[in-house]
């Protein structure tokens, strides 16, 4: 099941970047910039922050938040973006850590990596490296990163315990975990949870807020906080998962949110 889901997700995001179709097309919307896309990804970045960055990187952003604005990034730090896509958050991070710092992007999709490297070249930002790999098996040594960010990607993994364990491993003591993700406030109907399409649309794989805290604690993190940033309108008119009935929409109404999750690795 894990490999099947991973391949569904990889194909969906490869199709997005090569054909510019909606990342949530399998949930009922199949055109770019649809209402469903905008409900999740719209209006997340300040125009001043985006100035000078390639339009393709901005247009291809599929996040549910803006971790680069919410995370504390300092000059000289090393940052890792999990599921870096077309590279927008990596480029923004690289600007903030400056020439003495470095920003890594990790992604499993060749098409996304190619797009990200093209956007890096266009931007002229050099303190960046895009690496192929899975967020459950990060190809980095222990204690390399000062900060880990991610934007609506951890919810896609079928082994979130492994993701968080790996994040803990590659962070330096005192390092920070600062990600945007989809978080649930109540359980989803089985029809949504078991829908492979909904996994690639960032919904059914999401964790309950209490479960996110528990998994971070089990991985070794401390100082955990979850701040809700946006509650999603999943009405029929929004165009998200249009195969659900009106009653099923009512069951999940108000339960799906964008959130900023923070934690830290103990200094000792």
C-alpha positions in Angstrom: 0.0 0.0 0.0 2.8 2.4 0.9 4.5 2.1 -2.5 1.2 2.4 -4.3 0.3 5.6 -2.6 3.8 7.0 -3.1 3.5 6.3 -6.9 0.1 7.9 -7.0 1.5 11.0 -5.4 4.6 11.1 -7.5 2.5 10.8 -10.7 0.1 13.5 -9.6 2.8 16.1 -8.9 4.8 15.1 -12.0 1.7 15.7 -14.1 1.1 19.1 -12.4 4.6 20.4 -13.2 4.7 19.0 -16.8 1.1 19.6 -17.8 0.1 22.3 -15.4 -3.0 20.4 -14.2 -4.4 20.8 -10.8 -2.7 18.9 -7.9 -6.1 18.2 -6.5 -7.6 17.1 -9.9 -8.3 13.6 -8.6 -10.6 15.1 -5.9 -12.8 16.7 -8.5 -11.0 19.7 -10.0 -9.0 19.3 -13.1 -8.0 22.7 -14.2 -5.2 25.0 -13.0 -6.2 27.9 -10.7 -9.5 26.3 -9.9 -11.6 27.3 -6.8 -10.2 24.2 -5.1 -6.6 25.2 -5.8 -7.2 28.7 -4.5 -8.9 27.4 -1.4 -5.7 25.7 -0.4 -2.9 27.6 -2.0 -4.1 31.2 -2.6 -2.8 34.3 -1.0 0.0 32.8 1.1 2.9 35.0 0.1 3.6 38.7 0.4 4.4 40.2 -3.0 7.5 42.0 -1.6 8.9 38.6 -0.6 8.4 37.2 -4.1 10.0 40.2 -5.9 12.7 39.0 -8.3 11.9 35.3 -8.1 10.9 33.4 -11.3 7.2 33.5 -12.1 7.3 29.7 -12.7 8.4 29.0 -9.2 5.6 31.2 -7.8 3.0 29.8 -10.1 3.9 26.2 -9.3 3.7 26.6 -5.5 1.4 24.0 -4.0 1.7 24.8 -0.4 -0.9 25.4 2.3 1.1 28.0 4.2 4.2 30.1 4.2 6.8 28.5 6.5 9.5 30.8 5.4 7.6 33.8 6.8 6.7 32.0 10.0 9.9 30.3 10.8 12.9 32.1 12.4 15.7 31.9 9.9 19.0 33.5 10.6 22.0 34.5 8.6 24.5 31.6 8.2 22.0 28.8 9.0 21.4 25.6 7.1 17.8 24.9 6.1 16.1 21.8 4.6 12.8 22.0 2.8 11.0 18.6 2.8 9.2 18.1 -0.5 10.6 21.2 -2.1 8.6 21.0 -5.4 9.4 23.8 -7.8 11.7 25.4 -5.2 9.9 28.6 -4.1 10.4 28.1 -0.3 14.0 27.0 -0.8 14.8 30.2 -2.7 13.1 32.3 -0.1 15.0 30.5 2.6 18.3 31.0 0.8 17.7 34.7 0.7 17.1 34.8 4.5 20.1 32.8 5.5 22.3 34.8 3.2 25.5 33.8 1.5 27.0 32.2 4.6 24.1 29.9 5.0 22.6 27.2 2.7 19.1 26.0 1.8 18.5 22.4 0.6 15.4 21.1 -1.1 14.5 17.4 -1.0 12.0 16.0 -3.5 11.3 12.6 -5.0 10.0 13.8 -8.3 12.4 14.2 -11.2 10.2 16.6 -13.0 9.9 18.9 -9.9 13.6 18.8 -9.3 14.3 19.8 -12.9 11.9 22.7 -12.6 13.4 23.8 -9.3 16.9 23.8 -10.7 15.7 25.8 -13.6 14.1 28.3 -11.3 17.3 28.5 -9.2 19.3 29.3 -12.3 16.8 32.0 -13.3 16.9 33.5 -9.8 20.7 33.7 -9.6 20.6 32.4 -6.0 23.7 30.2 -5.5 23.5 29.0 -1.8 21.0 26.3 -2.8 21.1 22.6 -3.5 18.2 20.4 -4.7 18.5 16.7 -3.8 16.5 13.7 -4.9 15.1 11.5 -2.1 12.3 10.5 0.1 11.4 12.3 3.3 11.2 9.0 5.1 14.8 8.3 4.2 16.6 11.6 4.1 20.0 11.4 2.3 21.8 13.7 4.7 24.2 13.1 7.6 23.2 13.4 11.2 23.0 16.9 12.8 23.5 18.9 9.6 20.4 21.2 9.6 19.6 24.2 11.8 16.0 24.3 10.6 13.6 22.0 8.8 10.7 23.5 6.9 8.0 21.9 4.7 4.9 23.1 3.0 1.9 20.7 2.8 4.0 17.6 2.2 4.3 15.6 5.5 0.6 14.9 5.3 1.2 13.0 2.1 3.6 10.4 3.7 2.2 7.1 4.8 5.0 6.8 7.5 4.9 10.0 9.4 6.7 8.5 12.3 9.6 7.8 10.1 9.6 11.3 8.6 9.6 12.9 12.1 12.4 10.5 13.2 14.5 11.4 10.2 13.8 15.1 10.8 15.0 14.7 14.4 18.1 12.9 13.2 19.3 15.4 10.7 18.7 18.4 12.9 21.5 19.8 15.1 20.9 19.9 18.8 18.7 22.9 19.4 17.5 22.8 15.8 14.0 23.8 14.9 11.2 22.0 13.1 8.9 24.6 11.5 6.4 23.3 8.9 3.1 24.2 7.3 0.8 21.3 6.9 -2.9 20.2 6.7 -4.1 19.3 10.2 -7.4 17.8 11.2 -9.5 18.7 14.2 -11.7 15.6 14.0 -11.7 12.3 12.2 -12.6 12.0 8.6 -15.2 9.6 7.1 -13.7 6.3 5.9 -14.6 7.1 2.3 -12.2 10.1 2.4 -9.5 8.4 4.3 -9.4 5.4 2.0 -9.5 7.4 -1.2 -6.1 7.3 -2.9 -7.0 10.4 -4.8 -7.6 12.3 -1.6 -4.1 11.4 -0.5 -2.5 13.2 -3.4 -4.9 16.1 -2.7 -3.4 16.5 0.8 -6.6 15.7 2.7 -7.1 12.1 3.8 -3.5 11.5 4.9 -3.5 14.4 7.3 -3.1 13.9 11.0 -5.3 15.0 13.9 -3.8 17.8 15.9 -3.5 15.6 19.0 -1.8 12.9 16.9 0.7 15.3 15.4 1.8 16.4 18.9 2.0 12.7 20.1 4.2 11.7 17.1 6.5 14.7 17.5 6.9 13.9 21.2 7.7 10.2 20.4 10.3 11.3 17.9 12.1 13.3 20.7 10.9 16.9 20.0 10.0 19.4 22.7 8.4 22.9 22.7 5.7 21.7 20.4 3.0 24.2 19.2 0.3 24.0 16.5 -1.1 27.3 15.3 -4.1 27.1 12.9 -3.7 29.6 10.0 -6.7 28.8 7.7 -9.9 26.7 8.0 -10.8 25.4 4.6 -14.2 25.8 3.0 -15.1 22.3 1.7 -18.6 23.2 0.5 -19.7 21.7 -2.8 -19.2 25.1 -4.4 -15.5 25.1 -3.5 -14.9 22.2 -5.9 -13.0 20.0 -3.5 -13.7 16.2 -3.5 -16.9 16.6 -5.5 -17.6 12.9 -5.2 -18.8 13.4 -1.6 -22.4 13.6 -0.7 -23.9 16.7 1.0 -24.1 14.6 4.3 -20.4 13.6 4.0 -19.5 17.2 3.5 -21.3 18.1 6.7 -19.3 15.4 8.5 -16.0 17.0 7.7 -17.1 20.7 7.8 -14.7 22.8 9.8 -12.4 19.8 10.4 -9.6 20.5 7.8 -7.2 23.4 8.4 -3.9 24.7 7.4 -1.6 25.0 10.4 2.0 26.0 11.4 3.7 23.3 13.5 6.8 24.1 15.5 9.0 22.0 17.7 12.7 21.9 18.6 15.3 19.2 19.2 16.7 19.3 22.7 20.1 20.9 23.1 21.4 17.9 24.9 
